[in-house]
Amino acid sequence: MICHRGISASVQISDRVHRGFQATVINVEMVNDSPMRERTDEALFRLGSKIKVIRAGREILLTEAILSPLQRITSPRTLESIRAGFFKAGDDIQGGDLLLDLKRNDYYIYLAENQYEAEGETTMVRAIVAKCNHSVDVFRRVSKPTGYGGVHETFEKIYTDIPVTIEFIRAGMLFAEAGFFGKSTHRLFIQSRYGITLLDRIRIKEDYFMVDAIDSVIFPNTYQLTLSRDIR
């Protein structure tokens, strides 16, 4: 929260850019002049979908929310996976929570939020969510005895059917965003509670991928993984 000449505003770190951070500054006047002024609790109840909030595998909340495509994104693939969500101010929802849209039976990962405040009270929450378009299995490298006094390395399944968001890394993304490797083919968003490591193997349908990098900073309680084909 910052205050300048009597105007208070909340600051949200909304993205990370090369050699720095990108922040969104929001004040009451901006809210009143935007379509979001109509996203009241009553509107959410009337127009929104029933949302089940799941944290660490346990349902913690049943609420209503409006999930809509981001208007400024032009890629059809991104429009399908990244949404803007409008939530009630009092809802206990945190980054990394899993959201189940009961109307459409779709899962979303709660990534980041902007909180709109008036006179010190939160009046609205606008969040960025990622639609889960795949489920994956996670394998971890383990050492097992051979029976002849030695050990051999193998992979053992530790998680199955985890809802995740996956997108192809296109050529433009390699130049526009820092942290991608030339060999990386996919970007994946997954809850950090699974504790994915660089040595793990990810199975998407029948294909196996290795983890090239893990970004645990850009979104709270969420890992952004970059993946490439696993040839181990």
Secondary structure as GFF3:
##gff-version 3
##sequence-region A 1 232
A	DSSP	beta_strand	2	4	.	.	.	ID=ss1
A	DSSP	beta_strand	7	17	.	.	.	ID=ss2
A	DSSP	beta_strand	20	27	.	.	.	ID=ss3
A	DSSP	alpha_helix	28	32	.	.	.	ID=ss4
A	DSSP	three_ten_helix	35	38	.	.	.	ID=ss5
A	DSSP	alpha_helix	41	47	.	.	.	ID=ss6
A	DSSP	beta_strand	49	55	.	.	.	ID=ss7
A	DSSP	beta_strand	58	69	.	.	.	ID=ss8
A	DSSP	alpha_helix	76	81	.	.	.	ID=ss9
A	DSSP	beta_strand	82	87	.	.	.	ID=ss10
A	DSSP	beta_strand	98	101	.	.	.	ID=ss11
A	DSSP	beta_strand	106	118	.	.	.	ID=ss12
A	DSSP	beta_strand	121	131	.	.	.	ID=ss13
A	DSSP	beta_strand	134	145	.	.	.	ID=ss14
A	DSSP	beta_strand	151	168	.	.	.	ID=ss15
A	DSSP	alpha_helix	171	176	.	.	.	ID=ss16
A	DSSP	beta_strand	186	191	.	.	.	ID=ss17
A	DSSP	three_ten_helix	192	194	.	.	.	ID=ss18
A	DSSP	beta_strand	201	204	.	.	.	ID=ss19
A	DSSP	beta_strand	207	215	.	.	.	ID=ss20
A	DSSP	beta_strand	222	229	.	.	.	ID=ss21
###
